[in-house]
């Protein structure tokens, strides 16, 4: 008769030999032998399952223990760094308390480095000569003057009109700006003329001078 163990899935991978497999095919297996075979296979499978469960529990315990050790080490390092930071703060506080109070820095008066305001006539003559050398024409000059006081710089504003090629107009303005350190270019505007090569250049130049003798110039946004 066929082996009942094979029909029920026993004796395959369990490691326990099937008793019925040793009997002849036509031999009749007594009922007690079949029950004994079932018990043997059941006990073997239970042992394997228990071993796997125990191994899983042991692995989890090892992982938890390792994580706990690492967490404890990280806490120890954090405590050490926190202590060092506290010590550094205490030392900085002690040094700040021991350091003498520095006096309030006095703002430097930049006007002391300004040159004297050049006469407006000299600036116009220099520009006229530069235009002649550059091959352009000085077509017009307008000047406004604001005298210096103890609270503000002296200023003269020149609006000049130069006609001619662009390279010449630029060279003339460069020459006068380099000549006078107290001269600044405020505005510049160019437009074409009837000539295809000439431009009409309008420039606003400011000539600065030192304030009058007395208090220095008040900073912007504050009363003098």
C-alpha positions in Angstrom: 0.0 0.0 0.0 1.3 3.6 -0.6 3.0 5.4 2.2 0.5 7.8 4.0 3.4 9.9 5.1 4.1 11.0 1.6 0.5 11.8 1.0 0.4 14.0 4.1 3.7 15.8 3.4 5.9 14.2 6.0 9.4 12.7 5.5 10.3 15.5 3.0 13.0 17.7 4.4 12.2 16.7 8.0 15.3 14.6 8.5 13.4 11.8 10.1 13.2 8.6 8.0 9.9 7.3 7.2 9.2 3.9 8.8 6.6 3.0 6.3 9.1 3.5 3.4 11.1 0.5 4.7 8.1 -1.8 4.4 7.2 -3.7 1.2 4.7 -2.0 -1.0 2.1 -4.8 -0.5 2.7 -5.1 3.2 0.0 -3.8 5.4 1.2 -1.1 7.9 -0.3 -1.5 11.3 -2.2 1.5 12.6 0.2 2.0 15.7 3.2 2.4 13.4 1.5 5.1 11.4 0.6 7.0 14.5 4.2 6.7 15.7 5.5 8.1 12.4 3.2 11.1 12.6 4.3 11.8 16.2 8.0 11.7 15.2 7.5 14.1 12.3 5.4 16.4 14.5 8.1 16.5 17.2 10.9 17.2 14.6 9.0 20.1 13.1 8.2 21.6 16.5 11.9 21.4 17.4 12.9 23.3 14.2 10.3 26.0 14.7 11.3 26.5 18.3 15.0 26.8 17.3 14.1 29.4 14.6 12.1 31.4 17.1 14.8 31.3 19.7 17.4 32.5 17.1 15.2 35.4 16.1 14.7 36.4 19.7 18.4 36.2 20.4 19.2 38.3 17.3 16.7 41.0 18.3 18.2 41.1 21.8 21.7 41.5 20.4 20.6 44.4 18.1 18.9 46.1 20.9 21.9 45.8 23.2 24.2 47.2 20.4 21.8 50.1 19.8 21.8 50.9 23.5 25.6 50.9 23.7 25.8 53.3 20.8 23.2 55.6 22.3 25.0 55.7 25.6 28.3 56.6 23.8 26.6 59.3 21.8 25.1 60.8 25.0 28.5 60.7 26.7 30.0 62.6 23.7 27.2 65.1 23.7 27.7 65.8 27.4 31.4 66.3 26.9 30.8 68.8 24.0 28.2 70.7 26.1 30.6 71.0 29.0 33.3 72.4 26.7 30.9 74.9 25.3 29.9 76.0 28.8 33.5 76.5 29.7 34.2 78.5 26.6 31.2 80.8 27.3 32.4 81.3 30.9 35.9 82.2 29.7 34.5 84.6 27.1 32.3 86.3 29.8 35.3 86.6 32.1 37.5 88.1 29.4 34.7 90.5 28.4 34.3 91.7 32.0 38.0 92.1 32.5 38.6 94.0 29.3 38.6 97.8 29.7 35.7 99.8 28.2 37.0 101.1 24.9 36.3 104.7 24.1 33.7 105.5 21.4 35.6 105.9 18.2 35.6 109.4 16.8 34.3 109.7 13.2 36.9 111.0 10.9 36.2 114.2 9.1 36.6 113.3 5.4 36.4 117.0 4.4 39.9 117.5 5.8 41.2 115.5 2.8 39.3 117.5 0.2 41.4 119.9 -1.9 40.5 123.6 -2.1 37.7 124.4 -4.6 39.2 125.5 -7.8 37.8 128.6 -9.5 35.0 127.9 -11.9 36.8 130.0 -14.6 39.9 127.8 -14.4 37.8 124.7 -14.9 36.0 126.2 -17.9 39.4 127.3 -19.5 40.8 123.8 -19.0 37.8 122.2 -20.6 37.9 124.6 -23.5 41.6 123.8 -24.2 40.8 120.0 -23.9 38.0 120.3 -26.4 40.2 122.2 -28.9 42.9 119.5 -28.6 40.3 116.7 -29.0 38.7 118.3 -32.1 35.3 119.1 -30.6 33.6 122.4 -29.8 32.6 123.7 -26.4 29.1 125.0 -27.4 27.9 126.3 -24.1 28.5 126.5 -20.3 26.1 127.3 -17.5 27.3 127.6 -13.9 25.6 127.7 -10.5 27.4 128.3 -7.3 26.6 127.4 -3.7 29.0 128.8 -1.2 30.4 126.7 1.6 29.3 127.0 5.2 30.2 125.3 8.4 27.6 122.6 7.8 27.9 121.9 4.1 30.4 121.7 1.3 31.0 124.3 -1.2 29.7 123.4 -4.6 29.7 124.7 -8.1 27.6 123.0 -10.8 28.6 123.3 -14.5 26.4 122.2 -17.3 28.5 122.0 -20.5 27.5 121.3 -24.1 30.1 119.7 -26.4 29.6 119.1 -30.1 31.7 116.7 -32.2 32.6 113.0 -32.5 32.1 110.8 -29.5 35.9 110.0 -29.0 36.7 113.7 -28.9 34.0 114.5 -26.4 35.0 111.7 -24.2 38.7 112.7 -24.3 37.9 116.3 -23.3 35.7 115.3 -20.3 38.4 112.8 -19.2 41.1 115.4 -19.3 39.2 117.9 -17.1 38.1 115.1 -14.6 41.7 113.9 -14.2 43.0 117.5 -13.8 40.7 118.4 -10.9 40.3 115.9 -8.1 37.3 117.8 -6.6 35.4 117.5 -9.9 32.7 114.8 -10.4 30.5 113.9 -13.3 26.9 113.9 -12.2 24.9 113.5 -15.5 25.7 112.7 -19.1 23.4 112.7 -22.1 24.1 112.3 -25.8 22.0 112.8 -28.9 22.6 112.7 -32.6 22.9 115.8 -34.8 22.4 116.4 -38.5 26.0 115.2 -39.1 26.3 111.4 -39.3 29.6 111.5 -37.3 28.9 114.2 -34.6 27.1 114.0 -31.3 25.7 116.7 -29.0 27.0 115.8 -25.5 25.5 117.4 -22.4 27.3 116.9 -19.2 26.8 118.1 -15.7 29.9 118.6 -13.6 30.1 119.3 -9.9 33.1 121.1 -8.3 33.3 120.5 -4.6 35.2 122.4 -1.9 35.8 122.3 1.8 33.3 123.6 4.3 33.9 126.9 5.9 35.9 127.0 9.1 33.9 125.7 12.1 32.0 122.5 12.8 32.6 119.6 10.5 29.9 118.5 8.0 27.0 116.8 9.7 26.4 113.2 8.6 23.4 112.6 6.3 20.1 112.3 8.1 21.3 114.1 11.3 21.0 117.7 12.3 24.2 119.8 12.3 
